[in-house]
Amino acid sequence: MLKTPAELAQDLALSIRERRIAQGWSQREASERSGVPLRTWRRLEVEGDGSVERLIQAAIALRCEDNLAGLFPPPAAGSLDALLKRQAATAKPTPRQRISRRRPAP
């Protein structure tokens, strides 16, 4: 079932509130820890309304920032060639290993 933007915002607001309560924080404490003004924090919890920057600040304070990357996962590859190309583009180069030129002691 698809949800409307308002329903998704309400779900997000509830999640923020539940996470804050699980931390044992008041809204004021969460506001202070995150740097989000108290009035904005209340709007985040009640309406799910706030800027992306404020949402990120709240996620960091509530220790949920790792989950933000999952909001927009890369699209599925359309072919094996496309998958290999994507993997090659995102692969980290392996550090070069130094080769010791010393000779073993006799």
N, C-alpha and C positions, 0 to 999 in steps of 0.2 A: 504494500500500500504506500503510495506516495504521500508525503506530508507537505503542507504548505510552508512557506517561509516563517509564518507566525508560529506554527506548531513546532518547527525545528528550533526557533528562538526560545520558545517556552521549555523545550527539552533541555537545551543548553543552559538556560537559567536554573533549572532544577538541578542539573548536574553540578554546576558551580556551587550552589547553595549546599547540596549534600556533601560535596568534597570539603567545603569550608567547615561545616559542622563536624565532619569526621576528624578534622585537624584539631577540633576543640577551640576554634577561634571565633570571636565575635566579628560582626561585620566591620567594626572599627579596627580591630587588630588586623584583619585581612587587608583592609584598605591601607593601613600603615605599612605592612610588610610588602605589599605589592607596589606602592606608590600611586595607586589608583585613588582618586578622590572618593571620599565616602559616599557622596551622592551618586557618583558614577557606579561605584561598587553595588549600591542598592539597585540601580537600574539593571545592571548585569544579572543580578539574582532574581529580580522580579519579572523583567521583560525580556531578558537576553539581549538588551540593547546597549551598544557601546562601540567604540572604534576597534579596528583590528589591533591597533597598538595596545589598547587597554585590555583586550582579550588576551593578548600574548603576555602582558604583565601579570594578569590574574593566573594564567596557566603556569607561569614560572613560579609564582608565589605558592601555588597549590601543588607544585611538583608534577605537572602534567605536560610540560613543554615537549617531551619526546613524542607525544601523541599528535602534535600539530602537523608533523611531517606526513602523517597518514591521511590528512584531509584531501590531498590532491595527489594520489599515486600516479605514476606514469602510465600511459595507456598500454594495453597489451600489444605485443609485437604482432604484426600481420604476417610475418614469415620468419623462417629460421635465419635468413640473411639479415633481416632487420634486427632480430634479437642479438645476433653476434656483433653487429655494428654498434648497437647500444651498449653491450657489455664492454666492447673494446674502448668506447668513448669514456666510459665511467670507471674503467679499471685503473687502479693506482699503480704507478710504476714501482717495481720492486727495487729496493736500494741495492746499489752495487756492493759486492763484497770485495774487500781488499785481499789480494793474494799476497801471502807472505813470500818474500824472495830470500828469506834466510835459509841457510842450509842447516840441516840438523847437526847438532854437536856430535863429534865422534865418541 
